[in-house]
Amino acid sequence: MSQQPDEALDVLRSIWSAQGQTSADLDEACGVAKSCQRMADVGFDGLADPDQDLRTAWRARLAQEGKLTTGGGTVRDLITGAPKAR
């Protein structure tokens, strides 16, 4: 799966070069935009009620969105997949 972005980038580069386009043409068409990397003001304010723990609020949000799993597991299981039953 990690190769898919590289393959997509290679395809785009091939298309651009076949059409005689350069990065300067892309900048001219789309403008030069910089992404904001200032994260000092990003936080979880407002996620929890004043009388609620942030952890509890986060779990409640995940549960509402159907993303909370209660089954135990390890980080290794997330990366390599669940262990196979014997």
Secondary structure by P-SEA (a helix, b strand, c coil): ccaaaaaaaaaaaaaaaaacccaaaaaaaccccccccccccccccccccccccaaaaaaaaaaaaccccccccccccccccccccc
